[in-house]
């Protein structure tokens, strides 16, 4: 007799408790992967799903996090109580996740878009920083190259939609769905470097000064007239 898919009883139990108004203690995971400094929340959760050999959507469901279609919801749509519960479930230190998400007000009415440096993806085994989601991050200061935005194979944004079966594919691959059970799978780390025009990064410190990391997360600061003009060039 065929067995049930892994994780289904836990999800059904969680939904049943929610419908009945039962408040239970947050579930804890035996396998833990620590977030890297400045790492994006979706990057860290994907690494945790790979380590646990499960899909990202199944991991989110087990942690009580929403499985929205759009990936950026993990960075901009989670309420503070969910962050506190997540830290308790994974026994994380205080302020570990404070810079893994960004306030939705930073994007206005526009949806966040993810950009990436292929060499950084290779060096970080597919993990990446939160700043790749920020609207004014367009270049990699470490490798002095422009960031890519689209997959060269499917020509779409690799993280526009929530990646799911991440445990079945190597890190750094495009997880954009191409069918019901298939994904693009292109290796984003193999993309050629995009040349950075001379002098492009001279404005970046002034642009970045409009947002400063703090102990409570990313905190907008009052931009000067000079930094504002640099941003809109």
SULGI-V617000 format. One record per residue. N is the residue number from 1. PSI is psi in radians with two decimals (999 if undefined). Layout:
{{N | PSI} {N | PSI}}
//
This chain:
{{1 | 2.33} {2 | 2.41} {3 | 2.87} {4 | 2.63} {5 | 2.49} {6 | 2.41} {7 | -0.26} {8 | -0.80} {9 | -0.68} {10 | -0.71} {11 | -0.70} {12 | -0.69} {13 | -0.73} {14 | -0.73} {15 | -0.69} {16 | -0.73} {17 | -0.68} {18 | -0.71} {19 | -0.57} {20 | -0.05} {21 | 0.38} {22 | 2.26} {23 | 2.03} {24 | 2.85} {25 | 2.52} {26 | 2.43} {27 | 2.49} {28 | 2.66} {29 | 2.43} {30 | -0.58} {31 | 2.23} {32 | 2.49} {33 | 2.09} {34 | 2.43} {35 | 2.54} {36 | 2.71} {37 | 2.18} {38 | 0.16} {39 | 2.50} {40 | 2.56} {41 | -0.73} {42 | -0.57} {43 | -0.80} {44 | -0.76} {45 | -0.61} {46 | -0.72} {47 | -0.64} {48 | -0.68} {49 | -0.72} {50 | -0.76} {51 | -0.56} {52 | -0.02} {53 | 1.02} {54 | 2.85} {55 | 2.72} {56 | -0.69} {57 | -0.66} {58 | -0.67} {59 | -0.78} {60 | -0.72} {61 | -0.71} {62 | -0.55} {63 | -0.04} {64 | 0.36} {65 | 2.62} {66 | 2.51} {67 | 1.11} {68 | 2.73} {69 | -0.69} {70 | 2.24} {71 | -0.65} {72 | -0.23} {73 | -0.55} {74 | -0.51} {75 | -0.46} {76 | -0.22} {77 | -0.03} {78 | 2.25} {79 | 2.77} {80 | -0.62} {81 | -0.52} {82 | -0.65} {83 | -0.74} {84 | -0.72} {85 | -0.69} {86 | -0.74} {87 | -0.61} {88 | -0.70} {89 | -0.63} {90 | 0.12} {91 | 0.85} {92 | 2.67} {93 | 2.82} {94 | 2.44} {95 | 0.19} {96 | -0.69} {97 | 0.08} {98 | -0.53} {99 | 0.28} {100 | -0.15} {101 | 2.92} {102 | 2.61} {103 | 2.37} {104 | -0.39} {105 | -0.37} {106 | -0.41} {107 | -0.15} {108 | -2.28} {109 | -0.06} {110 | 2.52} {111 | 2.48} {112 | 2.58} {113 | 2.42} {114 | 2.34} {115 | 2.85} {116 | 2.68} {117 | 2.05} {118 | -0.71} {119 | -0.67} {120 | -0.69} {121 | -0.72} {122 | -0.77} {123 | -0.56} {124 | 0.19} {125 | 0.77} {126 | -0.09} {127 | 2.66} {128 | 2.82} {129 | 2.83} {130 | -0.57} {131 | -0.31} {132 | -0.24} {133 | -0.27} {134 | 2.47} {135 | -0.44} {136 | 0.10} {137 | 1.92} {138 | -0.11} {139 | 2.72} {140 | 1.98} {141 | -0.37} {142 | -0.79} {143 | 0.00} {144 | 0.88} {145 | 2.79} {146 | 2.62} {147 | 2.55} {148 | 2.75} {149 | -0.50} {150 | 2.66} {151 | 2.35} {152 | -0.27} {153 | -0.95} {154 | -0.15} {155 | 0.47} {156 | 2.98} {157 | 2.12} {158 | -0.56} {159 | 0.46} {160 | -0.68} {161 | 2.68} {162 | 2.11} {163 | 2.49} {164 | -1.21} {165 | 0.97} {166 | -0.46} {167 | -0.21} {168 | 0.01} {169 | 2.61} {170 | 2.72} {171 | 2.68} {172 | 0.21} {173 | 2.69} {174 | 2.07} {175 | 0.34} {176 | 2.23} {177 | 2.33} {178 | -0.09} {179 | -3.01} {180 | -0.67} {181 | 0.28} {182 | 2.65} {183 | 2.91} {184 | -0.97} {185 | 0.09} {186 | 2.51} {187 | 1.87} {188 | -0.34} {189 | -0.16} {190 | -0.04} {191 | 2.51} {192 | 2.72} {193 | 2.49} {194 | 2.06} {195 | 2.41} {196 | 2.12} {197 | 2.49} {198 | 2.30} {199 | 0.03} {200 | -0.70} {201 | -0.01} {202 | -0.43} {203 | -0.23} {204 | -0.72} {205 | -0.63} {206 | -0.63} {207 | -0.79} {208 | -0.37} {209 | -0.24} {210 | -0.13} {211 | 2.20} {212 | 2.38} {213 | 2.44} {214 | 3.12} {215 | -0.30} {216 | 0.23} {217 | -2.75} {218 | 2.10} {219 | 2.07} {220 | 2.45} {221 | 2.85} {222 | 1.99} {223 | 2.55} {224 | 2.93} {225 | -0.62} {226 | -0.75} {227 | -0.59} {228 | -0.74} {229 | -0.59} {230 | -0.63} {231 | -0.63} {232 | 0.08} {233 | 999}}
//
